[in-house]
Amino acid sequence: MAATDPNASLFVRPLGAVEKNPTALKLILGGKLRELRTAAGLDPAAVDRTLGFSRSKTSRIELGRHGCKQADALSFLDLYGVESEEYVGEFLRLVDQSRRADWWRSFSDVLSDFFTPLVSLEGAAERIRTYEPFYVPGLLQTPAYTHAVIKAGPGQLLAHDVLRRVDLRQERQRQLDHPDAPRLWAVIDESVLMRTVGGRDVMRAQLQHLITMMERPRVTLQIAPLDVSAAVGVGTGVTYLRFALNDLKDAVYIEHLTDSTFSQKPQTVEQYRNMLDRLGACALTPSETLAVLRERLSTY
C-alpha cells in the first residue's frame, strides 16, 4: 500500500479505553480527517466550499471541537478518495461512538471550564503522572477528605454544590477500577502529610486509604521530601497524561489558584515531564513511602 494511499491513514485497530471516551474519539477522528485532507492536497476552506459547509466547520471538526455527523463523515471520505468499505465502516462506527454523551456532562453544573480538559481525557490515558504540593491527589482522596478540601477552597459554596463536587471526584476515581484503567503514578510533597485536613479522623482514614491504594499494581505513590521538592522547583500541582496511541498527543494540566493551563504543545509537555522525572528520581521509593505513611498513621 502506497504511503499516499488515503486508506492507510485511517485508524483501524483496537482502541481500548479510548473507545469509551467520546472526547478522545473526536480528537482522533479529527486528526485522521486532517491527514486525509492534507494527503488530498486540499485546505480547510476549499473543503468547506466544496461540501457546502459553514465557514471553518472542517477546521473545528479536525480539532475535535465539533462532533462529526455520519453524513459529514461520508462526504469527507468520499472527497478524500477513501473507497474501502472496511475502512469506511470502521470510521463510521467510531463516529457513532464519538457522538455519545461524555459521563462528566452530567456534572456540568459544578464542572469548571478550565477543569474540563483534564476530566474529559484522563480516563483515556495509558498513564497519569501527577505531583501535588498541598493536598493528596484527587484520584486518591477519600470522600471526607475531598469534602474538607472543597469547603476550604476559595468562594462560598452551597452544601449541595460541595456534595456534587465530591461525587464528581468519586466518579473520576471509578475510572481506575476498569480493566484497562490508566496507570497512576503520583508524587506528593512531604508537607501534605503534615496538614491535618478535615480533622484527625478524616486524616487517619485518608492515610489508610493511601496505604490500601498502594496495594494496587497499577498505582505508584512516592513522597517528595521538602528539600527535594524545593530543589526541583515545581511549585504547583501538575498532571501529565500519557496516551498509548500516537493519534493522541500527550498533555499536561498545570493548576493555578483560580484557573489552570492545559497544553499539548510538545515543548511544554516535555518540560513538565522532565520535571516529574526529576521528582520521581529524587523522591522516596514506594517502599520507603509506605513506611512513612504507616509511621504517620500511627500518630493519629
N, C-alpha and C positions, 0 to 999 in steps of 0.2 A: 504493500500500500504506500503510495507516494506521500511525502511529508506534507504536500499541499492539498491532499485529499481532504475535503471538509468532514467526511465521516470519521477521520482519525482524531478530530478534535472533540468528539462527543464523549461525554462522561458515562461510561457503561461498565460499572463494576460495583460490588457490594459497598454500601456506604456506612454501615454500622450505625452508631449513634446519630450521625448526621441526618439519616433518613427520617428521624423523629423530630427534626428541628427545622421548621419552615423558614426561619430567618437564614440559616446556613444554606439551605437549598436554594433560596432566592439568589444568594451571592454566587453560588457555584454555577447555577444556570445562567445568570447574567454574564459571568466570566466566560462561559462556553460560547454564548452568543457573540460576545465581543471578539473572541478568537475566530469564529466563523466569519464574522463581518470583515475583520482585518484580512483574512485569507482571501475573501472575495474582492478585496480592493475597494471597499465602499466606506464612506464616512457616515456617521450617525444622521446627519441632516439629509443626506441622499436617501437613506433607508426610510426616514420619516416621510419624505415626499413620495417615494415610490409606493409605500404601503398605505399612504393616506392617514398617517398618524399625526397627532398633535405635536407641536414643536418640543423637542428634547425627550419625547417618550422613549425612544430607543436608548438614549443615554441613561435615563432613570431605571429602565429595566436592567441594563447591563451592570449598573452599580448596585443592584439589589434593593433599590429604594421603592420600586414599583413592582407589584406582582405581575406575572405574565399569564395571560389567559391562554387556553389551549388554541383558540383560533389565531391569536397573535403568534404563538409559537410555530404553528403550521406555516403561517405566512413568512416568518423569518427563515425557517428551514428550507422552504421552497425557494426563496430568493437566494439563499446561500448555496443552493445546489445539493442539498442533502437528500438522497433518494432511498437509502436503505430503510426498509420497513422496520427492521430490528432496531436501528438507532432512533428512528422517529418515534416508534412505540415506547422505547425506554425513556426518551426525552419527555414525551407527553405524560408518562406515568409520574415522573419526578415533578413536572409542572403541577399535576394534580395534588401531589403530596405537599408542595410548597404553598398551596393556597389554603391549607388548613389553618385553623387559629392557633397561635402560639399559646402555651399554657399560661404564660405570665400576663397575657392580656386581661385575664380576669382580675388582676391586681392593679389595673391601670389607675385606679383611684388613689393609690398610695405609692406608685412607682414613679420616681423622678425621671425626667427625660435623660439626665446625664448618667443615670444608673442603668438605663435600658440596654445599651450596647453590651455591657458585661453580662447581664442576666439573660439576654436573648441568645448568647453564643457559648456560654461556659459549659452547657450540657453537651455541646458538640465537640468539645476539645478532647484530645487524647490525654493531655496533661495540663493541670492547673498548678502553677507555681505562685506562691503569694508570700509577701512579707508584711507583717503588721507590727507597728511600733507602739500602739496604745492599747489594743484590745485583742482578745482571742479572735482569730479569723472567723468571719460569718459562717462559713461552711462547717465550722467545728463548735459553734456555740450551742448551749442548751437554751430552751425557750425562756427560762427565767433570766439567764444572763443576757440574752438578746433584749428582753423586756427592759432590763435595767439600763442597758446601753442606749436604747432608743429614747427612754424617758429622760436620760441625762443629756441628750443631744440638743442642738440649737432649736429654738422655737417651742411654742406651747402646742402640744398635740392633744386631741381628744382621745379619751380612753379607747374608743372604737378604732381610731386610726393607729394607735400603738399596737393593738392586738392584730390588726390587719398586716402591719409590717412584720410582726413576729411570725404570722402564718406564712408570709411570703418567704422569709428566710428559711423556715422549715421546709417549704416546698422546694426551694433550691437545694437543700441538703438531701432530699429524697432522690435526686439525680445520682448521688453517689451509691445508691443501692442497686442500680441497674447492672445487669451482667456486663454491658460494655461501657460502664461508667468511666469518667476520666480518672487518671491517677492524680492524687492531690499531694503536693509537696509544699508544706508550709513552714516558714521560719517566723518565730515570734521573738520580739525583743524581751530580754530578761525582765525589764520593768513591768511588763504585762502581768507577771506573776506577783508583783509587789502591790498591785491595786486590788483591793477587796471590792469588787464590783457587785452591787446588789446585796451586800451583807455576807456574813460568814457562811451561812447555809448555802446560798447561791454559789459562792466561790468554791466551796467544798464539792458540790455536785459537778461544777464545771471542770475542776481538776480531775475528778474521777472519770468524767466523760472523755477528756483528752487521753487519759490512760487507756480507756476502753477502745477509743478510735485508733490508737496506735497498734492495736492488735490486728487491724485490717491490713492485708497485704498491699492494698492499693493506696494506703495513707502513710506518708512520711512526715514526721514532725521534728523540728530542731529548735533549740533555744539559742539565740544570739546573745552572748554576754554583753554587758554595757560597753566595754571597751571595743568590742568587735563592731557593733552597730555604729558607734561613733566614728570609727576609723573608716568604715565603708561609706558612711555618709548618705544613706538613702533618705532618711528624714521624714518619709511619708509612706502611707500604705501603697503597695504595688501588687498588681496581679498580672501574671503573664499567661496567656493562653497559647498552647502549642497544639496545632491541628495535625492529624495524621495524613491528611490529604493535601497534595500540592495545590489543589484548587482553592484552598482557603489559606490566606496569609495569616501568620502568627500575629498576635495583638497584645498590647499592654494597656492596662487600665490603671491610671495614677490618681489617687484620691487627693482632694483638697478639702478645705473646711466646708464649703457650701456647694461645690461642684466637682467635676472630675475631668480628666483628659483620657480619651480612648483613641489609640493610634495604631495603625497597621503600617506606618512608614518604616521601612526596613532599618534605617539608621536609628530611629527612636527605639524600636523593638530590640535591636542589638545592644544598645546602650544599657537598657534596663535588664536584659537577660544576663549580660556580663556582670552587672551589679549583684543580681541574685546568685550567680555562680560564685562570686567572691564571698557573699554572705554564707552560702551553704558550705563552702570550703573551710571557713573560719569558725562557724558555729559549732556547738556541741553536737556530737554524733547522736543518732536516735537512741542508742542505749544509754548514753550519758544524760540525754534529755529525759528519758523515762525515770532515771534515778532521781533527777532534780524534781520532777513532778511528784513522785512518791514522797520525797522528803518534805516538799512544800505542803502536800496534802496532810501529812502527819501533824502539821502545826494548827490545823483547823479543828 
